[in-house]
Amino acid sequence: MQKSNPVEKIQWSQRLVILGIILFAVAIALWQLVPPNVIPATAPLTEFSADRAMSDLKAIAQAPHPIGSAAHAAVREYLMTQLKAMGLQPEIQTTTVVQPGDGGFGAGRVNNVLVRIPGTASTGAIVLDGHYDAADTGPGASDCGSCVVTGLETLRAIRAGTPLNNDLIFVFADGEEVGMLGARAFVTEHPWAKDVKLAINFEASGSRGAAVMYITSRNNQRLISEFVKTVPYPRMNSFSTAFWGLLPGAQIGCDLEEYIARGSGGFGFYYAGDTPAYHTLRDHVTEIDRRSIQHNGSYALALLKHFGNLDLKTLTATQNAVYFNILPNVVVHYPEAQVLPLAVVTSLLFIAVVWCGFRARKLTLKGIGLGAIAFFLSAIGVMILAILSWWLMRSLNPSLQVFLIGNYQANLYHVSFVVLTVATMMAIYTGLYRRFQMSDLAIGALVVWLLLAIASSAWLPGASYLFAIPLLFILLAWSWILLTRNQSWIGILLLSVAIVPGIILFLPVQVYFGSWMARFEGLMNVPLSTLQMFFTVLLCGLLIPQFSFFTLFSLPATRLPRWIVPVSTLLIGTILLSIATFNSGFSATHPRPNTMSYLLDADRGQASWVSSDRRLDLWKTQIMGAKVRQQQVEFGLSPASSGFIAPAHIVNLPALEVERLDSSTSSSKSTLRLRLKSPRQASIAYIDLTTQGTIERTQIDRKSLELTSQTPKQRKALKFIFFGLPPEGIELTLELTNSQSVQMKLEDYTWGLPAISGKAIAPRPADLMPAPGHPDYTIVRKQVTITI
């Protein structure tokens, strides 16, 4: 093993130039996360104006409006009024939808608002979809009031312009928040659905940020080519589509998945800045960045105008495209057929670089091998350290032990972990430079990059550009250095310019990936947020020469100078992390989420306050008392978890009623027809049904449940949740074999805590809010046995 050669005398001005190049690349990369400016309301009606759309949003997002609520019906009525005011003839598609879910079935009564504009020479129909129901814990300004007003304002602009050749269908879908029920109802039952050739869907997972085209249908080469030609502010990357393709069960495509699954082409958009606003009271018109709505509208209007005049029968290609931004509005795209040739070229260039290094006596086979092992082990070690550090911080900081999608200091935590990751990798390589040649270490790290480029090209081509393109530029720089045998300041400058593409490609993906991991972390309660440091660690593999440039000083041989830069960087990261932790608490602008429900067991005559939180706060204490103990909490809409349960006063609330409409028995087979109805007009019903025999067939409101994949043992039980329970109730039909009775555990849900005589429940203070997806339910539980 050879030690590094003495470093030439380096001026601080040269270091500042290198740092400036890196920071410039970072700025260009982060520029991609900024949405376009808002077009004012005074603009011509043929343009999309987010300022005009805001008047609709203020009407729609006044309060939480989940499916089946009175506020939800008011939003639907507002939509109908606005569409009729445009001279259109909207219709409401009302139907019951049933679909499989985790451990049971999801069902609901949906009311889609639909309107169609016929084309002048139609080759099919284009759907613009945005759901108008919201979560039951937030007014839904972004999720998905922004989608609804994008549709309304786009529709006004289309009406003011020249008629298009193709039909346009606007689907203001219902029931997306409870399983894409409205979209499924449209694509499976409505006669217009058979004409759909292209679907455009909008979503939001925060309150701000650039809208990203994050998912498409398969064989998208033609779609991407047309997309890039027409959209004014494209933000897109095929890494997203490739990543979510690995997780089809995640349903991240939202309503769009229902269209794509039935053969339609499609584009999916979302923005995800400020993820803690997702499904909370902060998803409000006062928090939303109207530039995000403007970005949505720039996509919607441009795509409808462009594809509205194309032959929609020719949109499908034979392969996918690879695509990515290199500047905010500049996109590179090429067919996946070019991925493997690019990997071959990159591999050959790598071999050529190594050969040049051997000839110049700047590389050794052993050194490259050890350099590859050193980078691989360092990367794994730093990733593990980041994950363990975040786990420890979550364990020690009560402010991080609440249910939010991300946290209020997420951006600062992100930056601090990036700085700490860079500092740790720099420190590792500062030690390695004393025993290995820098060139061996740098090329060794590129071995790992090459393996990732080859593997992604073979198995995940949509993500291959992330590894192949930056590697190609770095190898070109190294080939010049080794051919000219120039490892001076000019060589470092060239390598620094060559790393710019890597930074520009990696940083936006890292930010998007971080928002996805925040979502998974919130839902799974697993410390996943620091997984995004994977991208930072890989970039450090390209920065090994720069680490050497910044850490090797031509000063007397003492230890201190070598460690000044990594220690200083570590100190900066620690300060940023401390600031984020110090500010991780809660306030009126950043309220703490908590949960509270009232559960009445009608059979036992017992009532309880139930909270799935890990800690008590003063508001919960005044309801539950200070001496309440933690125990297992479980009800139909909440998975089993540790929480608090305390006795509550009994409120006389009627339970879900089960009425026998009809029954018949022939030999060993029985048919039972029941009506389930809530006397207190609950909107949600949960049914857990068991029988001694086998359930052969089940219908909810005459919609059959898919039971063919279930085993005979599984067919002894049935669980389903029904959303949007109508006042007249729903009809349940069971065809059974060898059953004498049916046992049913029933729960129905209303929003808000009940009024209890003699006990006033104070409203939450400004620094508290319901946790996302956990509204204040009033639940009535009951068991019923139906004899056959």
C-alpha positions in Angstrom: 0.0 0.0 0.0 1.3 3.4 -0.9 0.8 6.6 0.9 -0.6 9.6 -0.8 2.0 11.8 -2.6 2.7 15.2 -1.0 0.1 17.6 -2.1 1.1 20.7 -4.0 0.7 24.0 -2.2 -3.0 24.8 -2.4 -4.4 28.4 -2.2 -7.5 29.0 -0.2 -8.9 30.8 -3.3 -8.7 27.5 -5.2 -10.6 25.7 -2.4 -13.3 28.4 -2.6 -13.6 27.9 -6.3 -14.2 24.2 -5.8 -16.7 24.9 -3.0 -18.4 27.4 -5.2 -18.8 24.9 -8.1 -20.4 22.4 -5.7 -22.7 24.9 -4.1 -23.7 26.2 -7.6 -24.7 22.6 -8.5 -26.7 22.3 -5.3 -28.5 25.6 -6.0 -29.4 24.4 -9.6 -30.6 21.1 -8.1 -32.8 22.7 -5.5 -34.1 25.2 -8.0 -36.1 22.3 -9.5 -38.1 22.2 -6.3 -39.5 25.7 -6.8 -42.9 26.0 -8.5 -43.6 28.7 -11.2 -44.9 32.1 -10.4 -48.7 32.7 -10.1 -50.6 34.1 -13.1 -52.9 36.9 -11.7 -56.7 36.9 -11.9 -56.5 39.7 -14.5 -55.0 37.3 -17.1 -57.1 36.3 -20.1 -59.7 33.6 -19.3 -57.9 31.2 -21.7 -55.0 31.1 -19.2 -54.9 29.2 -15.9 -54.8 31.6 -12.9 -54.2 30.2 -9.4 -55.5 33.5 -8.1 -58.8 32.8 -9.7 -58.8 29.2 -8.5 -58.3 30.4 -4.9 -61.9 31.7 -4.7 -63.1 28.2 -5.4 -60.6 26.7 -2.9 -61.8 29.0 -0.1 -65.4 27.7 -0.7 -64.3 24.1 -0.8 -61.8 23.8 2.0 -63.6 25.5 4.9 -63.8 22.4 7.1 -63.1 18.7 7.0 -65.4 17.0 4.5 -64.9 13.2 4.5 -67.2 11.0 2.5 -70.7 10.8 4.0 -70.4 14.1 6.0 -72.7 17.1 5.7 -69.7 19.2 4.7 -68.9 16.7 1.9 -72.4 17.1 0.5 -72.0 20.9 0.6 -68.8 20.6 -1.5 -70.6 18.4 -4.0 -73.4 20.9 -4.3 -70.9 23.8 -4.8 -69.3 21.8 -7.6 -72.6 21.2 -9.3 -73.5 24.9 -9.0 -70.2 26.0 -10.5 -70.4 23.6 -13.4 -73.9 24.6 -14.3 -72.9 28.2 -14.1 -70.4 27.4 -17.0 -73.3 26.3 -19.1 -72.5 22.6 -18.6 -74.7 19.6 -17.7 -72.9 17.8 -14.9 -74.2 14.5 -13.5 -73.8 12.7 -10.2 -72.9 9.0 -10.4 -74.2 7.4 -7.2 -73.4 3.8 -6.5 -72.0 1.3 -4.0 -68.4 0.1 -4.5 -66.8 -3.0 -2.9 -63.1 -3.9 -3.1 -60.7 -6.2 -1.3 -58.5 -4.7 1.5 -56.1 -5.7 4.2 -57.8 -8.4 6.2 -61.2 -7.8 4.8 -63.1 -5.6 2.3 -63.6 -1.9 1.9 -66.9 -0.5 0.6 -68.8 2.7 0.4 -71.6 4.8 -1.2 -69.9 7.2 -3.5 -71.2 10.3 -5.4 -68.9 11.2 -8.3 -69.5 14.5 -10.0 -68.9 14.1 -13.8 -69.0 16.4 -16.8 -68.2 15.7 -20.4 -67.2 18.1 -23.2 -67.6 16.5 -26.6 -64.9 16.9 -29.1 -65.3 18.0 -32.7 -63.6 14.9 -34.2 -63.0 12.6 -31.3 -60.6 9.7 -31.3 -61.4 8.9 -27.6 -61.6 10.7 -24.3 -59.2 12.3 -21.9 -60.0 12.2 -18.2 -58.9 14.8 -15.7 -59.4 13.4 -12.2 -59.2 15.0 -8.8 -61.0 13.8 -5.7 -63.3 16.1 -3.8 -63.5 14.2 -0.5 -61.0 15.1 2.2 -59.5 13.4 5.2 -61.7 13.6 8.3 -58.9 15.5 10.2 -58.3 18.4 7.9 -60.1 20.8 5.5 -58.2 19.4 2.5 -57.0 22.6 0.9 -54.2 20.7 -0.8 -55.5 17.1 -0.5 -57.3 17.5 -2.6 -59.0 20.9 -2.9 -56.1 21.9 -5.0 -56.9 19.1 -7.4 -60.6 20.1 -7.6 -59.9 23.8 -8.3 -57.2 22.8 -10.8 -60.0 21.0 -12.6 -62.5 23.9 -12.3 -60.1 26.6 -13.5 -58.8 24.4 -16.3 -62.4 23.7 -17.4 -63.1 27.5 -17.5 -60.0 28.1 -19.6 -60.9 25.3 -22.0 -64.4 26.6 -22.4 -63.0 30.1 -23.2 -60.7 28.7 -25.9 -60.9 26.9 -29.2 -62.9 23.6 -29.1 -60.7 20.5 -29.1 -61.0 17.4 -31.3 -61.2 14.8 -28.5 -63.7 14.5 -25.7 -62.8 15.7 -22.3 -64.2 14.1 -19.1 -63.8 15.8 -15.7 -64.1 13.4 -12.8 -64.5 15.0 -9.4 -64.1 11.7 -7.7 -65.5 10.7 -4.3 -64.1 8.3 -1.8 -60.4 8.5 -2.7 -59.3 8.8 0.9 -61.0 5.5 1.8 -59.6 3.4 -1.1 -60.1 5.1 -4.5 -63.7 4.1 -4.4 -65.0 6.8 -6.6 -62.4 6.2 -9.4 -63.2 2.5 -9.2 -66.9 3.2 -9.5 -66.3 5.3 -12.6 -64.0 2.9 -14.5 -66.0 -0.2 -13.7 -69.6 1.1 -14.0 -69.9 4.3 -16.0 -70.5 4.0 -19.7 -68.1 6.9 -20.4 -65.1 4.9 -19.0 -64.8 2.7 -22.1 -63.9 5.8 -24.2 -61.0 6.8 -21.9 -57.6 6.7 -23.6 -55.6 9.0 -21.3 -56.0 9.9 -17.6 -54.5 12.9 -15.8 -54.6 12.7 -12.0 -53.5 15.3 -9.4 -52.7 14.6 -5.7 -51.0 16.4 -2.8 -49.1 15.3 0.2 -48.2 18.6 1.9 -49.0 22.3 1.5 -46.4 23.5 -1.0 -43.6 22.6 -3.5 -43.2 22.0 -7.2 -45.7 19.6 -8.7 -43.9 16.6 -9.9 -44.9 14.2 -12.7 -44.0 11.1 -10.6 -45.8 8.2 -12.2 -47.0 7.2 -15.6 -48.6 4.2 -17.4 -46.3 1.5 -18.9 -44.9 1.8 -22.4 -44.8 5.5 -22.0 -42.2 6.5 -24.5 -44.7 8.3 -26.8 -46.4 9.9 -23.8 -43.2 11.3 -22.4 -42.1 12.6 -25.8 -45.4 14.5 -26.2 -45.3 15.6 -22.6 -41.9 17.2 -22.9 -42.9 19.1 -26.0 -45.9 20.7 -24.5 -45.5 21.3 -20.8 -44.0 24.7 -19.9 -42.6 23.8 -16.4 -41.8 20.1 -16.4 -40.6 18.5 -13.2 -40.2 14.8 -13.7 -38.0 11.7 -13.3 -38.3 8.1 -14.2 -36.8 7.0 -10.9 -40.1 7.7 -9.2 -42.1 5.5 -11.6 -39.4 2.8 -11.3 -39.4 2.9 -7.5 -43.2 2.8 -7.1 -43.3 0.0 -9.6 -41.5 -2.1 -7.0 -44.3 -1.4 -4.5 -47.6 -1.9 -6.3 -49.4 -2.6 -3.0 -48.6 0.9 -1.8 -51.4 2.4 -4.1 -49.3 5.5 -4.4 -50.8 6.2 -7.8 -54.1 7.1 -6.1 -57.0 7.4 -8.4 -54.7 7.0 -11.5 -54.1 3.4 -10.7 -57.7 2.6 -11.4 -57.4 4.0 -14.9 -54.0 2.5 -15.7 -55.1 -0.9 -14.5 -57.8 -0.9 -17.2 -55.5 0.0 -20.1 -55.5 3.7 -20.1 -52.4 5.9 -20.6 -51.8 8.2 -17.7 -49.9 10.9 -15.9 -49.8 11.4 -12.1 -48.8 14.6 -10.4 -48.3 15.5 -6.8 -46.5 18.1 -4.6 -45.1 17.2 -1.1 -43.5 20.2 0.5 -44.4 20.6 4.2 -45.6 17.0 4.7 -46.7 17.6 8.3 -49.7 19.5 6.9 -50.9 16.2 5.3 -54.4 15.2 6.6 -54.3 17.8 9.4 -56.0 21.1 10.3 -53.0 22.8 8.7 -54.1 21.6 5.3 -55.8 24.9 5.1 -56.1 27.8 2.6 -53.9 29.9 4.8 -51.0 27.4 4.5 -51.2 26.4 0.9 -48.7 27.9 -1.6 -50.8 29.0 -4.6 -47.7 28.6 -6.8 -48.3 24.8 -6.4 -51.8 25.2 -7.8 -50.4 27.3 -10.6 -48.0 24.5 -11.4 -50.8 21.9 -11.4 -52.8 24.2 -13.8 -49.8 24.6 -16.1 -49.8 20.8 -16.6 -53.5 20.4 -16.8 -54.2 23.1 -19.4 -51.2 22.3 -21.6 -51.8 18.6 -21.6 -55.5 18.9 -22.4 -54.9 21.3 -25.2 -52.1 19.2 -26.7 -53.5 15.7 -26.3 -57.0 17.1 -27.0 -56.0 17.4 -30.7 -53.9 14.2 -31.1 -55.0 10.9 -32.3 -55.4 9.1 -28.9 -55.4 5.7 -30.6 -51.6 6.0 -31.3 -50.4 6.9 -27.8 -49.1 3.5 -26.7 -45.5 2.7 -27.5 -43.6 -0.6 -27.2 -41.3 0.5 -24.5 -40.8 2.9 -21.6 -38.7 6.0 -21.6 -36.0 7.2 -19.2 -36.4 10.8 -18.3 -35.1 13.4 -15.9 -34.6 17.1 -15.4 -31.2 18.7 -15.8 -32.5 22.2 -15.3 -35.9 23.2 -13.9 -37.6 23.3 -17.3 -35.2 21.2 -19.3 -35.8 17.4 -19.6 -33.6 14.7 -21.1 -35.4 11.6 -22.2 -34.5 8.5 -24.2 -36.0 5.0 -24.8 -35.1 2.2 -22.4 -33.5 0.4 -25.4 -30.6 2.8 -24.9 -30.0 1.9 -21.3 -28.0 -1.2 -21.8 -25.8 0.3 -24.5 -25.1 3.2 -22.2 -24.1 0.8 -19.5 -21.8 -1.0 -21.9 -20.2 2.3 -23.0 -19.7 3.3 -19.3 -18.2 -0.1 -18.5 -15.8 0.1 -21.4 -14.8 3.6 -20.4 -14.2 2.4 -16.8 -11.9 -0.3 -18.1 -10.1 2.3 -20.2 -9.6 4.6 -17.2 -8.2 1.7 -15.2 -5.8 0.8 -18.0 -4.6 4.4 -18.3 -4.1 4.4 -14.5 -2.0 1.3 -14.7 0.1 2.7 -17.5 0.6 6.0 -15.6 1.5 4.0 -12.4 -1.3 5.9 -10.6 -3.5 2.9 -10.0 -2.9 -0.6 -8.7 -5.3 -3.6 -8.9 -4.9 -4.2 -5.2 -5.5 -0.5 -4.4 -8.6 -0.4 -6.5 -10.0 -3.5 -4.8 -9.3 -2.2 -1.4 -10.7 1.2 -2.4 -13.9 -0.5 -3.5 -14.2 -2.4 -0.2 -13.4 0.7 1.8 -16.1 2.7 0.1 -18.7 -0.1 0.4 -18.0 -0.7 4.1 -17.9 3.0 4.8 -21.2 3.6 3.0 -22.9 0.8 4.8 -21.4 1.9 8.2 -22.5 5.5 7.7 -26.0 4.5 6.6 -26.4 2.3 9.7 -25.0 5.1 11.9 -27.6 7.6 10.4 -30.5 5.1 10.9 -29.5 4.3 14.5 -28.9 8.0 15.3 -32.4 8.9 14.1 -33.9 5.9 16.0 -32.2 7.1 19.1 -33.4 10.7 18.6 -36.9 9.5 18.1 -36.7 7.4 21.2 -35.4 10.2 23.4 -37.4 13.1 22.0 -41.1 13.0 22.9 -41.8 15.6 20.2 -40.8 13.0 17.6 -43.1 10.3 19.2 -46.3 11.7 17.7 -48.2 10.6 14.6 -47.3 13.1 11.8 -46.1 12.6 8.3 -42.6 13.9 8.9 -42.1 16.6 11.5 -42.1 20.3 11.6 -38.3 20.5 11.5 -37.9 17.9 8.7 -36.0 20.2 6.3 -33.5 21.2 9.0 -33.1 17.6 10.1 -32.5 16.6 6.5 -29.8 19.3 6.0 -28.1 18.4 9.3 -27.9 14.7 8.5 -26.6 15.5 5.0 -23.8 17.7 6.6 -23.1 15.0 9.2 -23.0 12.3 6.6 -20.5 14.3 4.4 -18.4 15.1 7.6 -18.3 11.4 8.6 -17.3 10.2 5.1 -14.7 13.0 4.9 -13.3 12.0 8.3 -13.1 8.3 7.2 -11.2 9.2 4.0 -8.9 11.6 5.9 -7.7 8.6 7.8 -7.5 6.4 4.7 -5.4 9.0 2.8 -2.5 8.2 5.1 -2.4 4.6 3.9 -3.7 4.6 0.3 -3.3 6.6 -2.8 -6.2 9.0 -3.4 -6.6 7.8 -7.0 -7.0 4.1 -5.8 -9.6 5.2 -3.3 -11.5 7.3 -5.9 -11.5 4.7 -8.6 -12.3 2.0 -6.1 -15.5 3.9 -5.1 -16.4 4.1 -8.8 -16.4 0.3 -8.9 -19.4 0.4 -6.6 -21.0 3.0 -8.8 -20.4 0.9 -11.9 -22.0 -2.1 -10.2 -25.1 0.0 -9.4 -25.2 1.3 -12.9 -25.1 -2.2 -14.4 -27.6 -3.7 -11.9 -30.1 -0.8 -12.4 -29.7 -1.0 -16.2 -30.6 -4.7 -16.1 -33.4 -4.7 -13.4 -34.6 -1.2 -12.9 -33.9 0.7 -16.1 -36.0 3.7 -15.1 -33.6 4.5 -12.3 -30.4 3.6 -14.3 -29.7 7.3 -15.3 -29.0 8.1 -11.6 -25.9 6.0 -11.7 -24.9 5.8 -15.3 -24.9 9.5 -16.2 -22.9 10.9 -13.2 -20.4 8.0 -13.6 -20.0 8.7 -17.2 -19.0 12.3 -16.6 -16.6 11.4 -13.8 -14.9 8.8 -15.9 -14.4 11.2 -18.7 -12.7 13.6 -16.3 -10.5 10.8 -14.9 -9.6 9.7 -18.4 -8.2 13.1 -19.2 -6.3 13.3 -15.8 -4.7 9.8 -16.2 -3.9 10.3 -19.9 -2.2 13.6 -19.2 -0.9 12.4 -15.8 -2.1 15.7 -14.4 -3.4 15.5 -10.8 -2.8 19.1 -10.0 -5.3 21.8 -9.4 -6.6 21.7 -12.9 -7.4 18.0 -12.5 -9.4 18.6 -9.3 -11.2 21.5 -11.0 -12.2 19.2 -13.9 -13.4 16.5 -11.5 -15.5 19.2 -9.7 -17.1 20.3 -12.9 -17.8 16.6 -13.7 -19.6 16.0 -10.4 -22.2 18.8 -11.2 -24.5 16.4 -13.2 -24.5 13.9 -10.2 -25.5 16.6 -7.8 -28.2 18.0 -10.1 -29.7 14.5 -10.6 -29.4 13.2 -7.1 -30.6 16.1 -4.8 -34.2 16.4 -6.2 -34.6 12.6 -6.0 -33.3 12.6 -2.5 -35.8 15.2 -1.5 -38.7 13.3 -3.1 -37.5 10.1 -1.6 -37.4 11.8 1.8 -41.0 12.7 1.6 -41.9 9.1 0.7 -39.9 7.8 3.6 -41.6 10.3 5.9 -45.0 8.9 4.8 -43.9 5.3 5.5 -42.3 6.3 8.8 -45.5 7.9 9.9 -47.7 4.9 8.9 -45.3 2.1 10.0 -43.7 3.9 13.1 -40.3 2.7 11.8 -37.3 5.2 11.6 -37.0 5.4 7.8 -36.4 9.1 7.2 -32.6 8.8 7.2 -32.7 6.2 4.4 -32.4 9.2 2.0 -28.8 9.5 3.2 -28.2 6.7 0.7 -28.0 9.3 -2.0 -25.6 11.5 0.0 -23.3 8.6 0.7 -23.1 7.7 -3.0 -22.3 11.3 -3.9 -19.5 11.2 -1.3 -18.0 8.4 -3.5 -17.6 10.9 -6.3 -16.2 13.6 -3.9 -13.2 11.6 -2.7 -10.7 13.7 -4.7 -12.3 16.9 -3.3 -12.1 15.5 0.2 -8.4 15.1 -0.3 -8.2 18.6 -1.7 -9.9 20.1 1.3 -8.2 18.0 4.1 -4.6 17.7 3.0 -2.7 20.8 4.0 0.9 21.7 3.1 1.7 22.6 6.7 4.0 21.0 9.2 3.3 17.3 9.7 0.9 17.6 12.6 -2.5 15.8 13.1 -4.5 19.0 13.7 -4.5 20.5 10.2 -5.6 17.3 8.5 -8.8 17.2 10.6 -9.8 20.9 10.6 -12.3 20.5 7.7 -14.0 17.3 8.7 -14.2 18.3 12.3 -15.5 21.8 11.4 -18.1 20.2 9.1 -19.1 17.8 11.8 -19.5 20.7 14.2 -21.7 22.6 11.7 -23.9 19.4 11.3 -24.2 19.0 15.1 -25.2 22.6 15.5 -27.9 22.3 12.8 -29.1 19.1 14.4 -29.2 20.8 17.8 -31.2 23.7 16.4 -33.7 21.3 14.8 -34.1 19.4 18.1 -34.4 22.5 20.2 -37.2 23.7 17.8 -38.9 20.3 17.5 -41.6 21.2 20.1 -45.1 22.5 19.4 -46.9 25.8 19.2 -50.1 27.4 17.8 -48.4 27.5 14.4 -47.0 23.9 14.8 -49.7 22.1 16.8 -49.1 18.8 18.5 -51.3 15.9 17.1 -53.2 13.8 19.6 -56.1 11.3 19.5 -59.3 10.9 21.5 -62.4 8.7 20.9 -65.5 7.8 22.9 -66.4 4.1 22.8 -69.7 2.8 24.0 -70.2 -1.0 24.5 -74.0 -1.3 24.2 -74.0 -4.9 25.3 -72.1 -4.4 28.5 -73.4 -0.9 29.3 -69.9 0.4 29.6 -68.3 3.5 28.1 -64.6 4.5 27.7 -62.4 7.3 26.6 -59.8 5.8 24.2 -56.5 7.4 23.0 -53.8 5.7 21.0 -51.2 8.3 22.0 -48.0 7.3 23.8 -48.2 10.2 26.2 -50.9 12.2 28.1 -51.3 15.9 27.6 -53.3 18.4 29.7 -56.3 18.3 27.3 -56.5 14.5 27.5 -56.0 14.6 31.3 -59.0 16.8 31.8 -61.1 14.2 30.0 -59.5 10.9 31.1 -58.0 11.8 34.5 -54.3 11.9 35.5 -54.1 8.3 36.8 -55.1 6.5 33.6 -52.8 3.6 32.6 -51.5 2.5 29.3 -53.0 -0.6 27.8 -53.9 -2.2 24.4 -56.2 0.0 22.3 -58.1 -1.6 19.4 -61.3 -0.9 17.4 -62.3 -1.5 13.8 -60.7 1.6 12.3 -57.6 1.5 14.5 -55.1 -1.3 14.5 -54.0 -2.7 17.9 -51.6 -0.4 19.6 -50.5 0.8 23.0 -52.6 3.7 24.4 -54.8 4.9 27.2 -58.3 3.8 28.2 -60.3 5.5 30.9 -63.9 5.0 32.1 -66.5 7.5 30.7 -70.0 8.4 31.5 -72.6 6.5 29.6 -74.4 8.4 26.9 -77.6 6.8 25.6 -76.7 6.2 21.9 -78.4 3.6 19.7 -76.3 1.0 18.1 -76.2 -0.2 14.5 -79.5 -2.0 13.7 -79.7 -5.4 11.9 -83.0 -6.1 10.3 -83.8 -9.5 8.7 -85.3 -8.9 5.3 -85.5 -12.5 4.1 -84.0 -15.9 4.7 -84.4 -19.3 3.2 -82.8 -22.8 3.7 -82.5 -25.7 1.3 -80.6 -28.8 2.4 -77.3 -27.5 3.8 -77.5 -24.2 2.0 -79.0 -21.0 3.4 -79.5 -17.5 2.2 -79.8 -14.6 4.5 -80.7 -11.0 3.5 -80.2 -8.3 6.1 -80.4 -4.5 6.3 -77.8 -2.6 8.4 -78.9 0.8 9.4 -77.7 3.4 11.9 -80.5 5.2 13.8 -78.0 7.9 14.8 -77.0 8.5 11.1 -73.5 7.3 11.5 -71.4 7.6 8.3 -69.1 4.6 8.9 -69.9 1.0 9.8 -67.5 -1.8 10.7 -68.8 -5.4 10.5 -66.9 -8.5 11.8 -69.0 -11.6 10.9 -68.3 -15.3 11.7 -70.3 -18.4 11.1 -69.9 -22.2 11.8 -70.1 -23.2 8.2 -68.8 -21.6 5.0 -69.7 -18.3 3.3 -70.2 -19.2 -0.3 -71.3 -15.8 -1.7 -71.7 -12.3 -0.3 -73.3 -9.1 -1.6 -73.3 -5.6 -0.3 -76.1 -3.5 -1.9 -76.1 -6.2 -4.6 -72.4 -5.8 -5.3 -70.6 -9.1 -5.0 -67.5 -9.6 -2.9 -64.6 -11.5 -4.5 -64.2 -14.6 -2.3 -62.7 -17.1 -4.8 -59.1 -16.5 -3.6 -60.0 -17.3 0.0 -59.5 -20.7 1.6 -62.4 -22.6 3.2 -61.1 -21.6 6.6 -61.0 -17.9 5.6 -64.6 -18.2 4.4 -65.9 -18.8 7.9 -65.4 -15.1 8.6 -66.0 -11.8 6.9 -64.8 -8.3 7.8 -65.7 -5.1 6.0 -65.9 -1.4 6.5 -68.5 0.7 4.8 -68.0 4.4 4.3 -70.7 6.9 3.5 -73.5 4.8 5.1 -76.7 6.2 3.6 -79.7 7.0 5.9 -81.7 4.1 4.6 -78.8 1.7 5.4 -77.3 -1.0 3.3 -78.4 -4.5 2.3 -76.2 -7.5 3.1 -76.8 -10.8 1.4 -75.1 -14.0 2.6 -75.2 -17.5 1.0 -74.0 -20.0 3.5 -73.3 -23.7 3.8 -73.7 -25.8 7.0 -74.5 -22.7 9.1 -77.0 -22.5 11.9 -76.3 -18.9 12.9 -74.3 -15.8 12.1 -72.4 -13.9 14.8 -71.8 -10.2 14.1 -69.6 -7.7 15.9 -70.8 -4.2 14.9 -69.4 -0.7 15.3 -70.6 2.5 13.8 -68.8 5.9 13.9 -69.7 9.5 14.0 -67.4 12.5 14.1 -67.0 14.5 17.3 -67.2 13.6 21.0 -70.6 13.3 22.5 -72.1 15.9 24.9 -72.1 14.4 28.4 -74.5 15.8 31.0 -72.7 17.7 33.7 -69.2 17.4 32.1 -68.1 20.0 29.6 -65.3 19.0 27.4 -63.1 22.0 26.6 -62.1 22.4 22.9 -58.4 21.7 22.1 -56.1 24.6 22.7 -54.4 26.2 19.7 -51.3 24.1 20.1 -53.2 20.8 19.7 -55.0 19.2 16.8 -56.4 15.8 15.9 -53.7 13.4 14.6 -53.9 12.8 10.8 -56.4 10.0 10.2 -57.5 9.9 13.8 -60.5 12.2 14.3 -62.5 12.4 17.5 -64.8 9.4 16.8 -67.9 8.5 18.8 -68.1 4.7 18.5 -71.0 2.4 19.5 -70.2 -1.3 19.6 -72.7 -4.2 19.7 -72.8 -7.9 19.1 -75.7 -9.6 17.3 -76.5 -13.3 16.6 -78.8 -14.1 13.7 -80.3 -17.6 13.8 -80.9 -19.2 10.4 
